[in-house]
Amino acid sequence: MRRALLLLVPCVIGCENDRNLNRIRQTDEFDQAPSNMVDILWVIDDSTSMQEEQAAVVAAAEDFLTQLETEDMDFQLGVITTDMESTNQMAGRLLGNPPYLTSECRLDGDPSDCTYGEQFKENVVQGTGGSDQEKGLEAAIAAVSVPLVETFNDGFVRDGAMLMIVNLTDENDCSDGGRFGPSSTGEDCYTQYDDLTPVPDLVRSLKDAKAGTDDEVVMSGIIGPDAEVGCQTAVPGKRYQQAIQLLSGVEANICLSDYAPVMESLGLAATGILTNFQLTNAADATEEGDMTVTVTNPDGTSAEVTKDDTEGWSYVEEYAQVQFNGSTVPVREAHIVVEYYVTGPVPNGAGDDTEEADTATTTP
């Protein structure tokens, strides 16, 4: 759990820099994931253009599962679709029999008897007959919230487990909270873009599903890249990008021909080892000493990490995040302390006065 301390730092005799006069000095503290438990929800776009992308996930599924197995993760794995039409009786419901897969056979029995790999591949192939209004964020919220979490999806969201959501879609998110009405079409997702539910509100709803616990909520996505990348078969997933920055594991390009590196990165993110940590406020990291980052390992050893874009920390100004690079990524159960001067509120809605928001971002 993060604890934040605010200190007014007046400039007195011996002050190193007059620019620090009356500036607010803040301390944010984080703990790297203490648990190997993770509940993973895949949100699959089942609209008309998604056959090849679903197949690409299936082809690289072992790269994803291998990471979970290597780290001995206690995982649960479920699949839903982006189709939230009122006519879809399975909207938000976990698909397959059983409705979610577990690592129990590997952790408690003979790993050779485990069939979750093949079952996961079958569940990913959801066809192409779904709605052309891809409401991935809304679908994820429904899947992990009342009433579904107490009925059809009962047992999927566990106390003590990280919740990781993975979106697979070639469209932008169209979560509208029902404002478009039953006669709307996929075009309305773009012509009435300003009427969509704000992404920070959707992120808060996802975090509310884990309210009262210290468990992380992480979001990832294999989505349409920015327009300048030149992908002709996908729309830039701007709303997913924002959600991924706020609650992130991995952002990946859906137009890649080989998903193996993507699926490996997703598997690593599902182990709960974060690379980026969301500060409570925007920070000044301009000069040496403006920000200090200290990591204490589980064995009690402690060291200050240097600022370095390759082997150290860097500051992601756009989202007010501290990013660890290379071998400096803190190990499981490490304690991280970030001290910095406050420059203002966190941009783009990343900050939240009521919820803690440790985040990780990796782009393969």
N, C-alpha and C positions, 0 to 999 in steps of 0.2 A: 504494500500500500504506500502511496506517495504522501509525504508530509511536506508542506510548503512553509517556509519562514520568510517573513518580510522584515528587512532592516533598513532604516534610514541611515545613510552613510555621510556624515558631514565632513567637510574638508578642514583638518586642523593642522597644526605645525607638523611638518614632515610629510604632508600629503603628497603622493607621487604625481598626481595629475589633477589640475583644477577642474577638468571635465567631469570628475566624479562628485562635484559639489552637490549635495542634497539629492543625489540620485538614489533610487531604491535598489537595494541589493537583495536578491531572492535566492533561496535554496530549495530546489526540488529534489526529492529522493524517490528512487525506484528500486524494485526488486525483480531480478530476472526470474522467469517461471520456476516455481519450486516443484511442480507436479509434472508427471508424464501422462496425465489424462487429457484427452482432447476429443471433442465431439465435432465432426466435420460434416458440414451440410453443403452438398453440391446443388447449385441452382442451374438447371439445364434449359437453354432456349430450345423449344420444340417447334419453332415456326418453320416456314417452308424452305428456308435457305440453310438449314443447319445440319444436313446429313453428313457432309464431309468433316465438319468440325467435331461432331460427336464421335465419328470414326477415328479421328486423330487422337482424341482423348483415350479411347479404348486401346489404340495401338501403343500408347506410351504409359498405360496404367501401371505397369510393373515399376517404372521409374519412380512413380509417386509412392506406391506401397512399400518399396524397398527401403525408403528413408524412414518410414514409420517402424518397420521391422528392425532396422539397424539400431534404432534408438530405444527399442523395446517399449514403444508407446502403447498405452492402454487406450485404444481408440474405439469410437463408434462412428459409423459412416452411413450417411443417409443421402437420398436423392429426391429432389422435387423439380418442378418445371416453372418457367416464367409465366405460364398461363393462369391468370387469376380471373378469368371470365366467370360470371355468375352461373353459367351453364356447365361449367367444369366441376363436377362433384369431387374431383381429386385435388382441387386447388389448395395448395399449401400442405397437402398430405404427403407423407413419406411413401415412396413408391417401391414396390417389390415385396417379396415374401421370403424372409421376414422383412418388416418395414425398415429396419436398419441393421447393418452388419457390424460385428464386433471382433475384437482381437482375442476374445476369451479362449478360443481353440488353440491359439499359439501360446498364450501366457500360461494357461492351466493344463494344456494337454499336448498331444502330438502335433507339431506344426505341419506334418505331412497330411494331416486330416483336414486342414483349413481349406475352405473353398471360397472365402470372401473375395478373393481376387477375381474369379470368374463371375461371381454374382454381381460385383461392382461393375464390371464391364457390361453385363446385360442391363443393369439399371440405367447406365449412362445413355444407352440407345433408346431415346424416348420418341423417335419418329419426328415427322415434320407437319403434323396436323394441328398444332397448337395456335393460340391467338397471335395476331400480328401486333398486339400491344404487349411488349415484353416488360412485365412488371417484376423484375428480379428482386429489387430491394423490398418491395411490398410482400412478395412471396416468402422471402426469408423471414421477415417479421412475423407473418402469419404462422409459419412452421414452428417457431420457437416460442410462441405466445399463447395465452389462453384464447379460445378454448382448445385448440388442437393439441397443445402441449400436455393437456390433461385428458385427452381422448385418443384420437388416432395416433398421435405422435408421443404418447406417454412413455417416459423413460429415456427419451433421446437426449434431453438436456440435463446434465448431471451437475450437482454441486461439486465444486472442486476441480472441474474440468474446464479447460479453455474451449471456447466456442469459435470455430473457424468456418467462415462462409466463403465458398468459391463460386463465382459467377462465370458461366460460359455463355456468351452471347455476342452476336454481330450487330446488335442495335443498341441505341442508348436506352437508359431506363425510363419507363413510362408510368411510374407510380404516381397516381393522381388522387388517391383516396376516394375514388368513386365519383369525382366531380364531373367527369366527361359524360357519364350516362351510358345506357345500353346501346344507343345507336351510333356511338363514336367508332372511328376506324383508326388504323395505325398512323395515318397521316396526322391525326389530331395530336399525337405525341410530339410533333414538331411544330405544327401551326399554332398550337396552344401551349407551347413550352413553358411559358410563365405561369401557367395554372397548375403545373405539376407540384407535388409536395416537396418543399425544400429538403435537400439532402441532409443538412444537419438535423432536421426534425426526424428523418428516418433513422439516422445514426443513433439518436437519443433513444428511439423506440427499441432498437436492437440492444442497446446497453441496458435498457429497463428490463429486458428479459432475464438479465443476470443481476438485477438489483438486489442489494443486500449481501452480495458476495464480493470477494476480491478477485474473482475469475476474469481472465481477459476475454475480450471479444475482438476477433481479428477478421478482417475482410480481405479477400483476394479476388482476382478476376483475370480471365482470358477474354479480352475485350477488343473492340475496335480501337486502333491507335489514333493519334492525332492525324489530321488531314495531310500534313506535309510528309508523312511517312509514305504515302502513295498507295495505300491499300484500297483496291477497287471493290472489294467484296464485303466491306463492313463500314458501318457508320461510326465515327468517333464516339466512344463511350464516355463522354464528359462527366455525366452524373456518377457513373461507376468510378471514374478516376477520382472524383472528389471524395466519395465514400471510402475508397481504398486508401487515400491519403489520411483520412481521419481514423480509420480502423484497419490498418493495412498489414498484409503479409506479402503478397506478390501481385504486381501488375504485369501482364504479359500480352503480347500481340497475337490476336486470334488468326492473323493472316500468315503466320509462320507455317512452313511446310512440314516441319518436324517438331512435335511437341515434347520430345524427350527432355531437353533442358528445362522447359517450362514445368513439366510434371515433377522433375527432380527438385526444382526450387519450391514448388508447392509443398512437396513432402517435407523439405527442410523447415519451411515456415510452420508447418503443422506440429513440429516438435516443440514449439513454444519459445524458441530462443529468438528474442527480438533484436533487431539491429537499430531501430529508430525509437526514440522516446520523446513523447509529446510534452513540451514545457507548458507551465500554467500561463505564462505570459510571453510576449515577444521579447527577444533578448538582444543585447549588444555583444557581438563577438568580433569587433573590428580590430582591437589591439590586444596584445599579449596581456593577460591578466583580467580582461573583461569577463571572460568565462573560464571557469576551472571545472574539470571533470575528474572525479576520483572513483575508482572501482575497488571494492573490497570483496575478495574471493571467499568461498565457503570455508577455506582453511585458515582464514583470518588475515592473510597477507593483503596489503593494501598498496595501491600505487596511483599516482596522478597520470592520466592519459594525456598525451600531447595532441595538439591540433595538427592533423595531417589527413589529407584526402585519400591516402593509400593505406597507411598503417597508423591510425589514430582516429580522433573524432573530427567531424565537420558539422557545421550549422546549416540546416535547411531553412533559410529565411522565409520562404513562401509559406511554410506551415509551422514555423517555430519548433522545429524538432532537432534534437541532437542525434547525429548518425554515427555509429561506430563502423569503422572500415577494417577490412583485412582480418588479421589475427587478434585485433583488440576487442572484437565482439564479446561481451561478458558471458561467462559460462552460466549454466543453470545454478540458481540460488545465489548468484552474485548480488551485491548491493551497490547501487550507483547513486552518487551525489553530484548534482550539477549546481554550481553557484554562478550567478550572472546578474548584470544590471538590466533592469526592466526598461523597455522602450515603449511599451504600450500593450494593448490586448492582442491575443493570438489572431492572425488573419484568417479569412475564409471559414469562419465558424468552427475551427478546430478546437477552440477552447470550450469548456463546459463548466459552469460554476457548480453544478450539482453532481457530476460524475467524473471519476478519474479516467484519463485517456492515454494510457501508455500505448504507443503504436509502433509497428514495424513496417518497413517498406523495402522491398527488394524487386528490382527489375532485371530479369534475365535477358 
